[in-house]
């Protein structure tokens, strides 16, 4: 009996030891354990952004990462999903996603069937920062009309033309990128790099979609080592962003590796470097056409009459509009204004005037709808109003016609104070009046 008990105890101890080695994560952790039986359901077919670690229980680096991975999972709970696959046990999953070493971290974002590699810091803060950056890119893509979801392969985009990617070298880099007037995204790659090959079709697709906004280039860093050394390229692929007029100053790309991720990130950076929109007085039909046609929103302000609000007052309102234009410039909306009473059809068509002046309406010409500012005509009031509209919130009403109401031609404000017209005095000295008997 004693021998049997000893054997049983030994077997139990061994079982516990094996279990403790077999998995770095437990059910009490916020890290989701993924297997071939639940991976597709949870990750591939889900709408959430996932960061997945492929690990081996015996891997020293994986053991070092585990507490940071758990900490990141707790911080991102309810926001981004954090998972882990024992790729030593579930080799099919590791093979499916090209895992060749441990730990390997993959980001399953807009295109779940083509995840991007995580190349950030291996601590909780780095993991959280990367997750939030990718999440922001996905949300921006959805907001701008992209799928941003996880079920459509490639985000529903057509294949790009490789010719849209500019081949960069040590000899043309300075002329095209450093001295050029366009914003650039440059991939430093190696021909033998597997991740670079996976990125290639996404890079071409993004280059085609971003044509006219941001230029995309590629430089073989194994051949053109001068520029690779100048920008401290130590791994492949390395992507850097060069704002227009940066004179060679570069910013690290920290987005995802799908075409939609790249496009969303580039659009946001390009918009941040755009000059603020002009706030233009409505003086003719062309004012509306030039500043509002093709824009998602046209922000129409009606400012008080110059006699009710002199130049200092009016300039203060215009300054507020310019500040808001700067803040929301990435949306590339149109900004126009008119003096109260100068464009009555426009005021009536947008329901402006009932709340006094100044007043504002944001018009979505494509949807034939408009929304009125009900709060204060101030930076805070306008900011709240436009912020809600940018997220698809806020009440709206249909336009009475398919287009904005007609505007009339008016004189442009000269920037001066208003002056009351003085009525000409009538000289009555020469007027003869009939004499009448006094009663």
C-alpha positions in Angstrom: 0.0 0.0 0.0 2.8 2.4 0.9 4.5 1.8 -2.5 1.2 2.5 -4.3 0.7 5.7 -2.4 4.2 6.9 -3.2 3.7 6.1 -6.9 0.4 8.0 -6.9 2.0 11.0 -5.3 4.9 11.0 -7.7 2.7 10.8 -10.7 0.6 13.7 -9.3 3.7 15.8 -8.8 4.9 15.1 -12.3 1.5 16.0 -13.7 1.5 19.3 -11.9 5.0 20.0 -13.2 4.1 19.2 -16.7 1.0 21.3 -16.5 2.9 24.3 -15.2 5.4 24.1 -18.0 2.8 23.4 -20.7 1.2 26.8 -20.6 2.4 30.2 -19.6 -1.1 31.5 -19.2 -4.1 30.4 -17.1 -7.8 31.1 -17.1 -7.4 33.7 -14.4 -5.3 35.8 -16.8 -6.9 38.3 -19.3 -4.9 36.6 -22.0 -7.2 34.5 -24.2 -5.8 31.0 -24.9 -6.2 30.2 -28.5 -6.2 26.8 -30.2 -7.1 25.4 -33.7 -10.6 24.7 -32.4 -11.4 28.3 -31.4 -9.0 30.5 -33.4 -11.2 31.1 -36.5 -14.3 31.8 -34.4 -12.7 34.2 -32.1 -10.0 35.9 -34.2 -10.6 35.4 -38.0 -14.4 35.8 -37.9 -14.5 38.4 -35.1 -14.7 42.2 -35.6 -12.2 43.0 -32.8 -8.6 43.9 -33.2 -6.4 41.0 -31.9 -2.7 40.8 -30.8 -1.7 37.2 -30.7 1.5 35.8 -29.3 2.8 32.5 -30.7 5.0 31.0 -28.0 6.7 27.8 -26.8 6.5 26.9 -23.1 10.3 26.1 -22.9 11.3 29.4 -24.6 13.2 31.7 -22.2 12.2 34.9 -24.1 8.5 33.8 -24.0 8.7 33.4 -20.2 10.2 36.9 -19.9 7.4 38.3 -22.1 4.6 36.5 -20.2 4.2 39.0 -17.3 4.3 42.0 -19.7 1.8 40.3 -22.0 -0.6 39.7 -19.1 -0.2 43.3 -17.9 -1.0 44.6 -21.4 -4.0 42.3 -21.7 -5.4 43.7 -18.4 -4.8 47.3 -19.6 -6.5 46.6 -22.9 -9.4 44.6 -21.6 -12.6 45.6 -23.3 -10.7 47.5 -25.9 -8.3 45.2 -27.8 -8.2 41.4 -27.5 -4.9 39.8 -26.4 -4.4 36.1 -27.2 -1.7 33.5 -27.0 -1.1 30.3 -28.9 1.1 27.5 -27.7 2.7 27.0 -31.1 4.8 24.1 -29.8 1.7 22.1 -29.2 -0.5 23.6 -32.0 2.1 23.6 -34.8 -0.6 23.9 -37.5 -1.5 27.4 -36.3 2.1 28.5 -36.2 2.7 27.1 -39.7 -0.4 28.8 -41.1 0.9 32.2 -40.1 4.6 31.6 -40.9 5.8 31.4 -37.4 9.5 30.4 -37.3 10.7 31.6 -34.0 9.4 32.3 -30.5 7.9 34.5 -29.3 6.2 35.8 -32.5 3.5 38.4 -32.2 1.0 39.0 -34.9 -1.5 41.8 -35.3 -4.9 40.7 -36.7 -6.5 44.0 -37.8 -8.4 45.1 -40.9 -7.4 42.0 -42.9 -7.5 39.0 -40.6 -6.2 36.6 -43.2 -3.0 38.6 -43.6 -1.9 39.7 -40.2 1.0 42.1 -39.7 4.1 41.5 -37.6 4.5 43.3 -34.3 7.9 45.0 -34.2 7.5 47.1 -31.1 9.0 47.0 -27.7 8.5 43.8 -25.7 7.0 45.5 -22.6 3.4 46.3 -21.6 3.7 49.9 -22.5 5.0 49.2 -26.0 2.4 46.6 -26.6 -0.4 48.9 -25.5 0.9 51.8 -27.6 1.1 49.7 -30.7 -2.4 48.2 -30.1 -3.9 51.7 -29.7 -2.2 53.0 -32.8 -3.5 50.1 -34.9 -6.9 50.5 -33.4 -6.9 54.2 -34.3 -6.0 53.4 -37.9 -8.8 50.9 -38.1 -11.4 53.4 -36.8 -10.1 56.1 -39.1 -10.4 53.8 -42.0 -14.0 53.0 -41.2 -14.8 56.6 -40.7 -13.3 57.6 -44.1 -15.3 54.8 -45.8 -12.9 51.9 -45.7 -14.1 48.5 -44.4 -11.8 48.6 -41.4 -13.3 45.3 -40.4 -11.9 41.9 -39.9 -13.9 39.7 -42.3 -13.1 41.0 -45.7 -9.9 39.9 -47.2 -7.7 42.9 -48.2 -10.3 45.4 -47.0 -12.1 45.0 -50.4 -9.4 46.9 -52.2 -8.2 46.2 -55.7 -4.6 45.2 -56.3 -2.2 48.1 -56.7 0.1 48.8 -59.5 3.8 48.1 -58.5 4.7 51.0 -60.9 3.2 53.4 -58.4 6.0 52.6 -56.0 9.0 54.8 -56.7 12.3 53.0 -56.8 14.7 54.9 -54.6 18.5 54.8 -54.6 21.4 56.6 -53.0 21.7 58.8 -56.0 18.1 60.0 -56.3 16.9 59.9 -52.7 18.0 63.4 -51.8 16.5 65.0 -54.9 13.2 63.2 -54.7 12.6 62.8 -51.0 14.7 65.2 -49.0 14.4 68.2 -51.4 11.0 67.2 -52.8 7.8 69.1 -52.0 5.7 66.0 -51.5 5.2 63.9 -48.3 6.8 60.4 -48.7 6.6 57.0 -47.1 9.8 55.0 -47.7 10.2 51.3 -47.2 13.8 50.2 -46.6 13.9 46.5 -47.5 16.1 43.5 -48.3 15.4 41.3 -51.3 15.7 38.1 -49.2 13.4 39.3 -46.4 10.2 37.3 -46.1 8.3 40.0 -44.3 9.3 42.4 -47.1 7.9 40.1 -49.7 4.6 39.8 -47.7 4.4 43.6 -47.5 5.1 44.1 -51.2 1.5 43.8 -52.6 0.1 45.9 -49.7 2.7 48.6 -50.4 1.8 48.6 -54.1 -1.9 48.8 -53.3 -1.4 51.7 -50.8 0.8 53.5 -53.3 -2.0 53.4 -55.9 -4.6 54.5 -53.5 -2.5 57.4 -52.1 -1.4 58.7 -55.5 -1.6 62.4 -55.5 -1.5 62.6 -51.7 1.5 60.8 -50.4 4.3 59.2 -52.5 5.5 55.7 -51.6 9.0 54.6 -52.4 11.2 51.5 -51.8 14.9 51.4 -51.3 17.0 48.2 -51.3 19.0 48.8 -48.2 21.4 46.0 -48.9 22.6 47.9 -52.1 22.0 51.5 -51.2 23.7 51.5 -47.8 24.4 55.3 -47.6 20.8 56.2 -47.1 20.1 53.1 -45.0 22.9 54.0 -42.7 21.9 57.7 -42.6 18.5 56.6 -41.3 19.8 53.9 -39.0 18.0 51.0 -40.6 18.7 47.9 -38.6 15.9 45.6 -39.6 13.7 44.8 -42.5 11.3 46.1 -43.5 11.8 49.6 -41.9 9.3 52.2 -42.9 9.8 56.0 -42.4 7.6 59.0 -43.1 9.0 62.2 -44.6 6.6 65.2 -44.3 6.6 67.6 -47.2 9.4 70.2 -46.7 11.0 68.1 -43.8 14.4 68.6 -45.3 15.2 65.0 -44.5 13.7 64.7 -41.0 11.9 61.4 -40.8 9.3 59.8 -38.5 9.0 56.1 -37.7 6.0 54.4 -39.1 4.1 52.6 -36.3 1.0 51.4 -38.0 -0.1 48.0 -39.3 1.2 46.2 -42.4 -2.0 45.9 -44.5 -2.8 48.4 -47.3 -5.7 49.8 -45.4 -3.5 50.4 -42.3 -0.9 52.1 -44.4 -3.4 54.3 -46.3 -5.2 55.3 -43.1 -1.9 56.2 -41.3 -0.6 58.1 -44.3 -3.8 60.1 -44.8 -3.8 61.1 -41.1 -0.2 62.2 -41.3 -0.7 64.1 -44.6 -3.8 65.8 -43.2 -1.8 66.9 -40.1 0.7 68.6 -42.4 -2.0 70.3 -44.5 -2.3 74.1 -44.3 -5.5 75.2 -42.5 -8.5 75.8 -44.8 -9.4 79.3 -45.8 -12.5 80.9 -44.3 -14.1 82.5 -47.3 -16.8 85.2 -47.5 -19.7 84.3 -49.8 -19.7 86.8 -52.6 -21.0 84.7 -55.5 -22.1 81.2 -56.6 -18.5 80.4 -57.3 -17.6 80.9 -53.7 -19.8 78.0 -52.7 -18.8 75.8 -55.6 -15.1 76.2 -55.1 -15.1 75.8 -51.4 -17.9 73.2 -50.8 -18.1 71.0 -53.9 -16.8 67.5 -53.3 -16.4 68.1 -49.5 -17.9 65.9 -46.9 -19.2 68.9 -45.0 -19.5 72.6 -45.8 -19.5 74.8 -42.7 -21.7 77.8 -43.3 -21.6 80.7 -40.8 -23.8 83.8 -40.8 -22.1 86.7 -38.9 -23.9 89.7 -37.5 -24.3 92.8 -39.8 -21.3 95.1 -39.7 -23.3 97.8 -38.0 -24.2 95.4 -35.2 -20.7 94.0 -34.9 -17.9 96.2 -36.1 -14.5 95.1 -37.5 -13.0 94.1 -34.2 -16.0 92.0 -33.3 -16.2 90.4 -36.8 -12.5 89.6 -36.9 -12.9 87.8 -33.6 -15.6 85.6 -35.1 -13.5 84.9 -38.2 -10.5 84.1 -35.9 -12.6 81.5 -34.1 -13.7 80.0 -37.4 -10.0 79.8 -38.5 -9.1 78.1 -35.2 -11.8 75.5 -35.8 -10.7 75.0 -39.4 -7.2 74.3 -38.2 -8.5 71.8 -35.6 -10.7 69.9 -38.1 -8.4 70.4 -41.1 -7.8 66.7 -41.6 -11.5 66.3 -42.7 -10.8 68.9 -45.5 -14.2 70.5 -45.0 -15.3 73.8 -46.7 -15.6 76.9 -44.6 -17.7 79.9 -45.8 -19.5 82.9 -44.2 -21.9 85.7 -45.1 -23.1 88.8 -43.4 -26.6 88.6 -41.9 -29.2 89.7 -44.4 -26.8 89.4 -47.4 -27.9 85.9 -48.4 -31.5 85.6 -47.3 -32.3 82.5 -49.5 -29.4 80.7 -48.0 -30.4 81.6 -44.4 -34.0 80.6 -45.0 -33.0 77.3 -46.7 -30.8 76.3 -43.8 -33.2 77.6 -41.1 -30.7 80.1 -39.9 -31.8 83.3 -38.2 -34.3 82.0 -35.7 -31.6 81.8 -33.0 -30.0 85.2 -33.7 -26.5 85.9 -35.0 -23.9 84.6 -35.3 -25.3 81.3 -36.5 -23.8 78.2 -38.1 -25.0 75.2 -40.2 -23.0 72.3 -41.4 -24.2 71.0 -44.8 -23.6 67.5 -46.2 -24.3 68.2 -49.8 -23.9 64.5 -50.8 -26.6 63.4 -48.4 -28.6 66.6 -48.9 -28.8 67.2 -45.2 -27.8 70.0 -42.8 -27.3 70.4 -39.0 -27.7 73.6 -37.0 -25.4 74.8 -34.2 -27.7 75.1 -31.2 -24.9 75.9 -28.7 -22.7 78.9 -28.3 -20.8 80.3 -31.3 -17.5 79.9 -29.5 -14.5 77.5 -29.9 -15.9 75.1 -27.3 -19.5 75.3 -28.7 -18.4 74.9 -32.3 -15.9 72.2 -31.4 -18.5 70.1 -29.6 -20.9 70.6 -32.5 -18.5 69.6 -35.2 -16.9 66.8 -33.2 -20.3 65.1 -32.9 -20.9 65.5 -36.6 -17.5 64.0 -37.4 -18.5 60.8 -35.5 -21.9 60.7 -37.2 -23.8 62.1 -34.3 -26.1 65.1 -34.0 -29.5 66.0 -35.4 -29.9 66.8 -39.1 -32.7 67.9 -41.4 -33.1 67.4 -45.2 -32.3 70.2 -47.6 -35.4 71.7 -49.2 -33.8 71.2 -52.6 -31.1 68.9 -54.1 -28.5 71.7 -53.8 -27.7 74.6 -51.5 -30.0 77.5 -51.9 -28.9 80.1 -54.5 -26.7 83.0 -53.4 -26.6 86.5 -54.8 -23.5 88.5 -55.8 -22.4 90.8 -53.1 -19.4 93.1 -52.4 -16.5 91.7 -50.4 -16.0 93.2 -47.0 -13.2 95.7 -47.0 -12.2 95.0 -43.4 -13.3 98.3 -42.1 -16.0 99.3 -39.6 -19.5 99.9 -40.8 -20.7 103.5 -41.2 -24.3 104.6 -41.2 -25.4 106.4 -44.4 -26.0 110.1 -43.6 -29.2 111.4 -45.1 -28.6 114.6 -47.1 -30.1 117.7 -45.4 -32.8 119.4 -47.5 -32.5 123.2 -47.7 -36.0 124.7 -47.3 -34.9 128.3 -47.3 -36.0 128.9 -50.9 -39.3 127.1 -50.5 -42.2 129.6 -50.6 -45.1 128.7 -48.4 -48.6 130.1 -48.9 -49.7 132.6 -46.3 -52.6 131.4 -44.3 -54.8 133.2 -42.0 -54.2 132.3 -38.5 -57.3 131.0 -36.7 
